Amino acid sequence: MKKLGFLSMIVIAAFAFQGCGSDTKDSKETADSLNETKDTTTNANATGGIAVDENDAQFTTDAAANGMAEVEFSKLALTKTANAEIKAFADMMVTDHGKANADLMTIASAKNITLPTALDEKHQKKYDDLAKLSGKDFDKEYVNAMVDGHEKTWDLLDKESKDGKDADLKAFATKTAPIVKGHLDLIKKIKDGLK
């Protein structure tokens, strides 16, 4: 019962941090901090522990932040672009990354890993910048953001699939990396077509 109470306090604290101004940590930093407190050697009774090592926990929060950004940027694209290729790509991002995000949430929950619940500061700034654009300016910046995001996400997944210690996270990365690589190849072709 103590464990449940403490975990509830952690969740409440995470939401409280999100509601504060820019002086506090963003959602991803809060998740990373909460995961660091789940020390399995000295603090496990109070926190419930965390079932993965520090690098695997970091991978999980990074992948969640990137996946969430792909979905949010693409939902915005669906409302802003008139380009049929970009619209189809954005729709695919919402579906594919939405599924991957749900799969990652399931694994994280089973391993007591706290994930970010909102865009981190870097991704929120990019979202806000994109929201101000329209027409070809929006299309160009959205495509650039997708190329950049998919390159980073693919590198992250590729590294975890090779170096990850947790079997479930390693399997997730191994399964998801080729999908992200396919997205990257497609968005690069769309980018070339915009020139």
Steps between C-alpha positions, in 0.01 A plus 500: 500500500791734576637433152170593336479820706853603406441427131185713515705784649751467215223524240347801674843664522555442128176678415580779744837557335334521159258763618771734622672767293821478304706502821421131547609196305315399188307174480795292376738638762240430768464141378879456493528639856224273628668200339830591668329493842386143439833364618467123517776456757421746777158644426302215343263450794392864492484548122411157370837485331566510131546179306764622254842660513552875466585489126189300415285740705659796317434332164136453599440864590692624193305268269171604661582872462599454135197285420263744664652785297460308173129451576433858613689659208314272260157578649586865440604418142165335434332833575751725321628338182331487162772269363351152449836321551566683826144438618533126429837492677362688802205261520744206496704667779194537724412133446849342511651713776175490695520119502871501587435750781225275640730196482776693678255617769402139570864396541581807712204436728606139556852617588388793720657759266343844508448648153450863400135595467545812286745633244835593648624858470697444177213326322242750632705788358515327161124433514432865580726612214322265259157618616587856391573392141273425207515386138835405352686649798319258731556206264874567477548535877280201582692281255834623642377424854394150391837429336688623807269321745509171313879508470531548877234241580649244264846548656348464847314179407798355315726556802247345740447200272876433517594615851180479707509285812125450544364229269156662456639845417761347270226307318289817474796689349582216262137482381452878472834604342419372147161676506667829596767445233222451243342828617837673470553376144148611402524847654838555331333424164220742582760762595681453168168547321440836672812660350 
